[in-house]
Every structure is written in C-alpha cells, then in structure tokens.
Amino acid sequence: MFNKQSQGGTSNEFETVIGLSVKVKGDFNAQGNVIVEGMVDGNLKTAGNLEVGEKAKVTANIEAREAKIGGEIRGNVKIKGFLEITAAAKVFGDIEAAAISIERGATFNGKCVMPTGVEDIKKINKEKLN
C-alpha cells in the first residue's frame, strides 16, 4: 500500500502500534509510521504513514504522509500523498489528499479536496485561516 520509496523502507516498519485494548485521549504526535487498532480521542499527527485497523475508532483530526483507513474516523483527514479507504471504513469528516482510493462498501460523509500543485495548497491553507 505505501510507496517504499517515499517512506525509505518497507511497509512493515511501524514505529508505534496502538493496540486493540488501548485508548489514547489527547493529542498524539509521531515522527514514524503508526498503526491504530484501538481508540484515539484527540488529534493524531505523524510525519510517517498511518494505518487504521477495521476495529479502530478514531475521534480526531488526522495528518499523515500516506494512510490506509479500515476503521471509523470522526474528524478531518489530511494526507500529503495517497489515501486508501477500505470497504470496512467509515469516515465522517473532510478529506484532503493528493490521491485517493475508496473501495465499494465504505462510508464517507464529508467533502474531498485534492490539491494539484503548490498554488492549490496555498489557497486551501489561506481559506482555512479565514
């Protein structure tokens, strides 16, 4: 799923795993790749890639390089590269990603913006400030 070239290794290299029995409350910031199988309530930001498992429940705004979502997200999702939303996913919030794939069966309730260049990204960021 993740581009090996963009992450500098294989997709099996995850620095942080939030297990099925774990609940994180508050902001969560990471530099490496993250897997979420449990619950996150706050904001989740990583400079690396993110994978959200099918049983995960995330009530947070999310930022990552690339992401694969299989669970429930309640919040906005901002991905610099490719975003994959699997059939089991439920996303309630706005999405911003350079490229996106949504499988049949997924639930998505929000708007989707796909910036095509530096000018589009600057325009989006300016609109968010107003």
C-alpha positions as CSV (number, residue, x, y, z in Angstrom):
1,M,0.0,0.0,0.0
2,F,2.7,2.5,0.9
3,N,5.2,3.6,-1.6
4,K,8.5,2.1,-0.5
5,Q,10.5,4.9,-2.0
6,S,8.5,7.6,-0.1
7,Q,9.0,6.0,3.4
8,G,12.5,4.9,2.9
9,G,11.9,1.2,3.7
10,T,9.3,-1.5,3.7
11,S,5.7,-1.1,4.7
12,N,6.3,-3.5,7.6
13,E,8.4,-0.9,9.5
14,F,6.0,0.6,12.0
15,E,7.3,2.6,15.0
16,T,4.1,2.8,17.0
17,V,1.2,0.4,17.4
18,I,-1.9,1.5,19.4
19,G,-3.3,-1.9,20.2
20,L,-6.9,-3.1,20.3
21,S,-7.2,-2.7,24.1
22,V,-5.5,0.8,24.1
23,K,-7.3,4.1,24.3
24,V,-5.4,7.3,23.7
25,K,-7.0,10.5,25.0
26,G,-5.4,13.8,23.9
27,D,-3.1,14.7,21.1
28,F,-0.8,12.1,19.6
29,N,2.2,13.1,17.6
30,A,4.8,10.8,16.0
31,Q,7.6,11.0,13.5
32,G,7.4,7.4,12.2
33,N,4.8,5.0,10.9
34,V,1.8,4.4,13.1
35,I,-0.8,1.6,13.3
36,V,-4.1,2.2,15.2
37,E,-6.1,-0.8,16.2
38,G,-7.7,0.7,19.4
39,M,-9.2,4.1,20.2
40,V,-7.9,7.6,19.8
41,D,-9.7,10.7,21.1
42,G,-7.9,13.9,20.2
43,N,-5.6,14.7,17.3
44,L,-3.3,12.3,15.6
45,K,-0.4,13.6,13.6
46,T,2.6,11.7,12.1
47,A,5.3,12.6,9.7
48,G,5.2,9.0,8.6
49,N,2.5,6.7,7.3
50,L,-0.7,5.7,9.2
51,E,-2.8,2.5,9.1
52,V,-6.2,2.4,10.9
53,G,-7.4,-1.1,11.5
54,E,-11.0,-2.3,10.9
55,K,-11.9,-2.3,14.6
56,A,-10.3,1.1,15.4
57,K,-12.4,4.1,16.4
58,V,-10.7,7.5,16.0
59,T,-12.4,10.7,17.0
60,A,-9.6,13.1,15.9
61,N,-8.3,15.2,13.1
62,I,-5.6,13.2,11.3
63,E,-2.4,14.2,9.5
64,A,0.0,11.8,7.8
65,R,2.2,11.2,4.8
66,E,0.1,8.3,3.5
67,A,-2.7,6.4,5.1
68,K,-4.9,3.3,4.9
69,I,-8.1,3.5,6.8
70,G,-10.2,0.5,7.6
71,G,-12.0,1.6,10.8
72,E,-14.1,4.5,11.9
73,I,-12.9,8.1,11.7
74,R,-14.8,11.1,13.1
75,G,-12.7,14.1,12.1
76,N,-10.9,15.7,9.2
77,V,-8.2,13.7,7.4
78,K,-5.2,15.5,5.7
79,I,-2.8,13.2,3.8
80,K,0.2,14.5,1.8
81,G,0.2,11.6,-0.6
82,F,-2.0,8.6,-1.2
83,L,-5.1,7.8,1.0
84,E,-6.7,4.4,0.8
85,I,-10.2,3.9,2.3
86,T,-11.1,0.2,2.5
87,A,-14.6,-1.3,2.3
88,A,-14.9,-1.6,6.1
89,A,-14.1,2.1,6.7
90,K,-16.5,4.8,8.0
91,V,-15.2,8.3,7.6
92,F,-17.2,11.3,8.9
93,G,-15.2,14.4,8.1
94,D,-13.5,16.2,5.3
95,I,-10.6,14.7,3.4
96,E,-7.6,16.4,1.8
97,A,-5.2,14.1,-0.1
98,A,-3.1,14.2,-3.2
99,A,-4.5,10.9,-4.4
100,I,-7.4,8.8,-3.0
101,S,-9.0,5.3,-3.4
102,I,-12.3,4.5,-1.9
103,E,-13.5,0.8,-2.0
104,R,-17.1,-0.1,-2.6
105,G,-18.9,-0.5,0.7
106,A,-17.0,2.3,2.5
107,T,-18.9,5.1,4.2
108,F,-17.7,8.6,3.5
109,N,-19.6,11.7,4.7
110,G,-17.8,14.9,4.1
111,K,-16.0,16.8,1.3
112,C,-12.9,15.8,-0.6
113,V,-10.2,18.2,-1.8
114,M,-7.3,17.0,-4.0
115,P,-4.7,19.8,-4.4
116,T,-2.9,19.5,-7.7
117,G,0.0,21.9,-7.0
118,V,1.7,24.4,-4.7
119,E,-0.8,27.1,-5.6
120,D,-3.8,24.9,-4.7
121,I,-2.2,24.0,-1.4
122,K,-1.5,27.7,-0.6
123,K,-5.1,28.6,-1.5
124,I,-6.6,25.8,0.7
125,N,-4.4,26.9,3.7
126,K,-5.4,30.6,3.2
127,E,-9.1,29.7,3.2
128,K,-8.7,27.7,6.4
129,L,-7.3,30.8,8.1
130,N,-10.2,33.0,7.2
